[in-house]
């Protein structure tokens, strides 16, 4: 989904707890809303957007085996999801000459974190403009819980992955 707008506003949980709602609006009328507990966030709207993005990354990569139960009411029984293999990863995104980190995310494996980094780098290619932006160097870096860099997805690798995706038959 190509994001064309972001709206931030107040919301309330069924319990009455005050929330903040971040709505990512896409082309063609799609939208994704993330509701979060209000925090004491000094970054205001930018902090809320970063927290919402991190939640989306965590949600998109979370695999939940279900024992045949409907998950819509939240009462599904959960299997041992990742057998203790999951780890905490931090994603760092290049933003011009600066880097921006989102809050750490739990991922089932390094391979899943790397795949997510590649997906994000491909999405970032859309915003790069030849002649105006530096089309070399890293786009997304993945760090472990200790802050050690595990991998960096550069422009060339993102372009190759995008090309491979476009050539893959449905």
Rosetta silent file (secondary structure, phi, psi, omega in degrees, C-alpha in Angstrom):
SEQUENCE: XXXXXXXXXXXXXXXXXXXXXXXXXXXXXXXXXXXXXXXXXXXXXXXXXXXXXXXXXXXXXXXXXXXXXXXXXXXXXXXXXXXXXXXXXXXXXXXXXXXXXXXXXXXXXXXXXXXXXXXXXXXXXXXXXXXXXXXXXXXXXXXXXXXXXXXXXXXXXXXXXXXXXXXXXX
SCORE:     score description
SCORE:     0.000 S_00000001
   1 L     0.000  126.116  175.778    0.000    0.000    0.000 S_00000001
   2 L   -83.873  117.909 -178.171    1.423    3.378   -0.994 S_00000001
   3 E   -74.986  126.108  178.271    0.804    5.770    1.926 S_00000001
   4 E  -114.695   -9.093  178.577   -0.712    9.069    0.778 S_00000001
   5 E  -167.483  155.874  177.353   -1.746   10.480    4.144 S_00000001
   6 E  -134.892  130.118  176.472   -1.567    9.986    7.900 S_00000001
   7 E  -119.431  139.290  179.472   -4.183   11.120   10.413 S_00000001
   8 E  -126.242  134.047  178.750   -3.716   11.151   14.181 S_00000001
   9 E  -161.478  173.441  179.618   -6.486   11.618   16.691 S_00000001
  10 E   -77.390  154.774  175.561   -7.932   10.540   20.014 S_00000001
  11 E  -148.862  174.539  178.433   -9.810    7.278   20.486 S_00000001
  12 E  -139.964  138.798  175.367  -11.141    5.266   23.412 S_00000001
  13 L   -75.140  160.580  176.617  -10.941    1.596   24.298 S_00000001
  14 L   -54.244  -28.234  178.501  -14.179   -0.212   25.243 S_00000001
  15 L   -77.264   -8.615 -177.426  -12.997    0.103   28.853 S_00000001
  16 L    96.068   -6.897  178.938  -12.837    3.885   28.458 S_00000001
  17 L   -59.417  129.287  178.635   -9.035    3.989   28.478 S_00000001
  18 E   -69.505  135.707 -179.727   -7.874    6.927   26.349 S_00000001
  19 E  -125.258  167.202  168.473   -6.032    5.882   23.193 S_00000001
  20 E  -116.635  136.202 -178.992   -4.374    7.579   20.274 S_00000001
  21 E  -111.843  127.208  174.197   -5.373    6.429   16.782 S_00000001
  22 E  -112.491  122.438  179.861   -2.965    6.650   13.836 S_00000001
  23 E  -114.007  119.630  176.067   -4.584    6.034   10.455 S_00000001
  24 E   -93.824  117.806 -178.443   -2.342    5.373    7.465 S_00000001
  25 E   -99.620  134.392 -178.559   -4.301    6.216    4.300 S_00000001
  26 E  -114.322  168.758  175.042   -3.384    4.581    1.012 S_00000001
  27 H   -60.476  146.972  176.929   -4.112    5.099   -2.638 S_00000001
  28 H    79.293    9.245  175.949   -7.452    3.704   -3.712 S_00000001
  29 H    90.726   -0.862  177.583   -9.133    4.265   -0.347 S_00000001
  30 L   -68.570  152.934  172.745   -7.281    1.629    1.679 S_00000001
  31 E  -153.961  153.631  175.896   -6.445    2.486    5.245 S_00000001
  32 E  -130.525  126.441  179.476   -4.855    0.885    8.271 S_00000001
  33 E  -110.630  137.436  176.456   -5.642    2.156   11.764 S_00000001
  34 E  -123.911  123.582  177.169   -3.492    1.528   14.826 S_00000001
  35 E  -109.860  130.893 -174.628   -4.854    2.352   18.261 S_00000001
  36 E  -134.820  153.572  172.844   -2.380    2.612   21.127 S_00000001
  37 E   -60.700  141.811  177.646   -2.394    3.599   24.763 S_00000001
  38 L   -71.569  129.579  178.880   -1.442    7.213   25.126 S_00000001
  39 L  -109.086  171.886  174.485    2.104    7.527   26.341 S_00000001
  40 L   -86.613   66.554 -172.251    4.079   10.384   27.737 S_00000001
  41 L   -90.714  114.311 -179.638    5.691   10.817   24.335 S_00000001
  42 L   -69.416  -21.114 -178.338    7.849   13.903   24.032 S_00000001
  43 L   -83.935   -3.242  177.084    7.932   13.489   20.250 S_00000001
  44 H    59.101 -128.877 -176.016    4.170   14.012   19.931 S_00000001
  45 H   -61.198  -41.313  179.898    2.760   13.084   16.528 S_00000001
  46 H   -64.098  -37.960  177.018    6.087   11.842   15.151 S_00000001
  47 H   -65.802  -40.141  178.613    6.521    9.573   18.154 S_00000001
  48 H   -65.006  -40.141  178.899    2.994    8.201   17.738 S_00000001
  49 H   -64.263  -44.480  178.981    3.639    7.506   14.050 S_00000001
  50 H   -62.720  -41.539  178.242    6.904    5.690   14.865 S_00000001
  51 H   -64.560  -40.299  179.373    5.165    3.607   17.564 S_00000001
  52 H   -64.392  -42.788  177.800    2.337    2.748   15.135 S_00000001
  53 H   -60.435  -43.637 -179.683    4.843    1.689   12.453 S_00000001
  54 H   -62.949  -39.926  177.607    6.652   -0.535   14.948 S_00000001
  55 H   -64.702  -38.668  178.044    3.362   -2.167   15.954 S_00000001
  56 H   -65.080  -40.521  177.560    2.527   -2.811   12.318 S_00000001
  57 H   -61.475  -45.577  179.890    5.915   -4.443   11.741 S_00000001
  58 H   -62.882  -42.139 -178.770    5.371   -6.651   14.786 S_00000001
  59 H   -67.638  -42.270 -176.755    1.845   -7.542   13.687 S_00000001
  60 H   -66.378  -27.399 -176.039    2.788   -8.262   10.080 S_00000001
  61 H  -102.926    1.445 -177.237    5.517  -10.704   11.064 S_00000001
  62 L   -86.701  118.742  178.153    3.691  -12.421   13.920 S_00000001
  63 L  -102.111  125.965 -176.517    2.591  -15.939   13.060 S_00000001
  64 L  -121.842   98.347  174.272   -0.089  -17.318   15.341 S_00000001
  65 L   -64.579  140.640 -177.622   -0.934  -21.005   15.029 S_00000001
  66 E  -126.083  140.926  179.878   -4.480  -21.617   16.173 S_00000001
  67 L   -84.698   51.126  176.765   -6.029  -24.870   17.353 S_00000001
  68 L    75.200    7.013 -179.418   -9.023  -24.558   15.036 S_00000001
  69 L   -94.870  153.013  175.128  -10.642  -21.791   17.086 S_00000001
  70 L   -74.476  128.318 -176.767  -11.973  -18.515   15.780 S_00000001
  71 L   -89.177   -2.977 -173.651   -9.572  -15.750   16.833 S_00000001
  72 L   -63.746  -27.754 -179.603  -12.064  -12.909   16.402 S_00000001
  73 L   -96.805    2.659  177.486  -13.110  -12.958   20.074 S_00000001
  74 L    76.728    7.512 -175.766   -9.564  -13.255   21.378 S_00000001
  75 L  -100.553   10.013 -177.557  -10.325  -16.579   23.097 S_00000001
  76 L   -66.203  143.802  173.410   -8.326  -18.843   20.790 S_00000001
  77 L   -77.851  139.714 -178.101   -5.904  -21.258   22.358 S_00000001
  78 E  -109.907  135.475  171.956   -2.330  -20.544   21.277 S_00000001
  79 L   -76.184  170.784  172.582    0.339  -23.100   20.564 S_00000001
  80 L   -66.790  105.342 -164.945    3.923  -22.419   21.561 S_00000001
  81 L   -63.806  -49.828 -174.951    4.417  -19.902   18.773 S_00000001
  82 L  -127.767   14.068  177.016    8.149  -19.890   18.172 S_00000001
  83 L    50.797   37.788  177.190    9.521  -22.477   20.581 S_00000001
  84 L    74.428    8.377 -177.112   11.682  -19.846   22.259 S_00000001
  85 L   -86.087  -14.295 -174.762   13.482  -18.969   19.004 S_00000001
  86 L   -68.475  154.800  179.697   12.212  -15.409   18.717 S_00000001
  87 E  -140.528  168.402  179.223   14.522  -12.492   19.372 S_00000001
  88 E   -97.543  130.080 -179.719   14.329   -8.738   19.642 S_00000001
  89 E  -128.246  147.112  174.861   15.486   -6.739   16.620 S_00000001
  90 E  -115.096  132.102  178.728   15.772   -3.018   15.983 S_00000001
  91 E  -102.417  133.694  179.621   15.265   -1.644   12.493 S_00000001
  92 E  -119.537  126.889 -176.174   17.147    1.459   11.453 S_00000001
  93 E  -112.566  136.382  176.165   16.006    3.356    8.358 S_00000001
  94 E   -75.998  131.871  179.299   18.060    5.786    6.320 S_00000001
  95 E  -131.383   86.649 -174.640   16.355    9.145    6.060 S_00000001
  96 L    68.168 -122.561  179.225   18.484   11.304    3.800 S_00000001
  97 L   -92.067    2.095 -177.307   21.775   11.863    5.616 S_00000001
  98 E  -115.993  171.185  176.023   20.354   10.677    8.936 S_00000001
  99 E  -122.223  146.763  179.989   19.175    7.385   10.407 S_00000001
 100 E  -130.120  128.591  177.589   15.916    6.732   12.228 S_00000001
 101 E  -104.652  143.358  172.622   15.288    3.765   14.513 S_00000001
 102 L  -100.879  161.368 -179.829   11.866    2.402   15.380 S_00000001
 103 L   -56.692  150.067 -178.150   11.195    0.726   18.724 S_00000001
 104 L   -56.212  149.783 -179.620   12.488   -2.837   18.982 S_00000001
 105 E  -129.025  142.589  174.961   10.316   -5.636   17.592 S_00000001
 106 E   -85.782  128.702 -178.670   10.131   -9.312   18.470 S_00000001
 107 E  -126.565  151.230 -177.097   10.645  -11.483   15.409 S_00000001
 108 L   -67.814  -24.538 -178.249   10.539  -15.273   15.094 S_00000001
 109 L  -165.992  167.328  174.354   14.044  -15.473   13.612 S_00000001
 110 H   -62.167  -38.159  179.898   16.855  -13.512   12.024 S_00000001
 111 H   -59.745  -39.819  178.041   15.604  -14.721    8.622 S_00000001
 112 H   -66.973  -40.392  178.364   12.200  -13.140    9.335 S_00000001
 113 H   -64.680  -41.880  178.722   13.853   -9.884   10.434 S_00000001
 114 H   -65.329  -41.713  177.867   16.000   -9.832    7.289 S_00000001
 115 H   -62.029  -39.519  178.203   12.967  -10.520    5.078 S_00000001
 116 H   -66.070  -40.410  178.282   11.127   -7.644    6.757 S_00000001
 117 H   -61.663  -40.880  178.431   14.136   -5.364    6.207 S_00000001
 118 H   -65.119  -44.024  177.756   14.135   -6.267    2.504 S_00000001
 119 H   -58.994  -43.500  179.966   10.376   -5.572    2.229 S_00000001
 120 H   -65.593  -40.995  179.823   10.862   -2.189    3.904 S_00000001
 121 H   -63.764  -39.977  176.788   13.836   -1.317    1.674 S_00000001
 122 H   -60.794  -43.335  177.950   11.780   -2.137   -1.433 S_00000001
 123 H   -62.413  -35.368 -179.503    9.049    0.195   -0.167 S_00000001
 124 H   -69.449  -27.212  179.803   11.641    2.916    0.413 S_00000001
 125 H   -58.374  -33.200 -178.217   12.813    2.695   -3.221 S_00000001
 126 L   -58.890  -35.115 -175.821    9.510    4.243   -4.319 S_00000001
 127 L   -85.854  -10.771 -179.536   10.390    7.487   -2.526 S_00000001
 128 L   -79.797  137.103 -179.719   13.935    7.780   -3.922 S_00000001
 129 L  -115.130  118.379  177.297   14.378   10.165   -6.822 S_00000001
 130 E   -56.862  135.323 -179.675   17.263    9.612   -9.259 S_00000001
 131 L    90.528  -29.704  179.851   19.411   12.726   -9.400 S_00000001
 132 L  -103.494  -33.632 -178.365   17.966   14.131   -6.178 S_00000001
 133 E  -111.090  152.689  175.244   18.603   11.261   -3.754 S_00000001
 134 L   -73.427  116.307 -178.364   21.711    9.197   -3.103 S_00000001
 135 L   -96.784   25.935  175.986   20.988    5.841   -4.756 S_00000001
 136 L  -125.671  167.988  175.832   23.917    4.103   -3.072 S_00000001
 137 L    85.259 -176.717 -175.137   24.498    2.805    0.419 S_00000001
 138 E   -78.300  152.266  173.729   22.247    1.175    2.944 S_00000001
 139 E  -112.151  -42.701 -177.842   18.482    1.729    3.301 S_00000001
 140 E  -135.948  133.520  174.361   17.627   -0.521    6.254 S_00000001
 141 E  -119.054  147.036  177.273   19.843   -1.997    8.950 S_00000001
 142 E  -116.071  130.520  179.057   18.879   -4.677   11.439 S_00000001
 143 E  -120.868  151.259  176.352   20.434   -4.732   14.903 S_00000001
 144 L   -84.084 -177.891 -176.268   20.200   -7.289   17.689 S_00000001
 145 L   -60.680  -28.559  179.706   19.162   -6.553   21.249 S_00000001
 146 L   -84.257   -4.725 -179.975   22.735   -5.542   22.142 S_00000001
 147 L    93.555    3.104  179.258   22.856   -3.047   19.257 S_00000001
 148 L   -75.101  134.514  177.690   25.142   -5.109   17.030 S_00000001
 149 E   -71.999  125.088 -179.688   24.483   -4.712   13.314 S_00000001
 150 E   -98.498  -34.978  176.803   23.316   -8.035   11.866 S_00000001
 151 E  -162.518  160.384  175.929   22.673   -6.973    8.285 S_00000001
 152 E  -136.281  127.443  177.996   22.227   -3.928    6.077 S_00000001
 153 E   -96.694  118.626 -178.236   20.021   -3.875    3.005 S_00000001
 154 E   -97.635  175.928 -177.088   21.448   -1.509    0.419 S_00000001
 155 H   -59.069  -45.039 -177.759   19.860    0.097   -2.629 S_00000001
 156 H   -61.994  -43.524  179.801   21.277   -2.509   -5.018 S_00000001
 157 H   -66.590  -39.301  178.189   19.962   -5.432   -2.961 S_00000001
 158 H   -65.021  -41.367  178.327   16.528   -3.791   -2.621 S_00000001
 159 H   -64.717  -40.467  178.547   16.382   -3.165   -6.382 S_00000001
 160 H   -64.910  -41.680  178.663   17.358   -6.789   -7.093 S_00000001
 161 H   -65.799  -40.503  177.477   14.713   -8.082   -4.662 S_00000001
 162 H   -62.816  -44.169  179.076   12.064   -5.829   -6.205 S_00000001
 163 H   -61.577  -42.828  178.586   13.012   -7.060   -9.669 S_00000001
 164 H   -62.260  -41.058  178.817   12.856  -10.687   -8.491 S_00000001
 165 H   -64.429  -39.696 -179.607    9.400  -10.064   -6.980 S_00000001
 166 H   -68.397  -28.137 -178.651    8.150   -8.485  -10.212 S_00000001
 167 L   -90.844   -2.597 -179.768    9.383  -11.481  -12.228 S_00000001
 168 L   -83.858  123.641  178.351    7.798  -14.069   -9.924 S_00000001
 169 L   -68.467  149.274  179.928    4.581  -15.496  -11.399 S_00000001
 170 L   -74.485    0.000    0.000    1.499  -15.414   -9.222 S_00000001
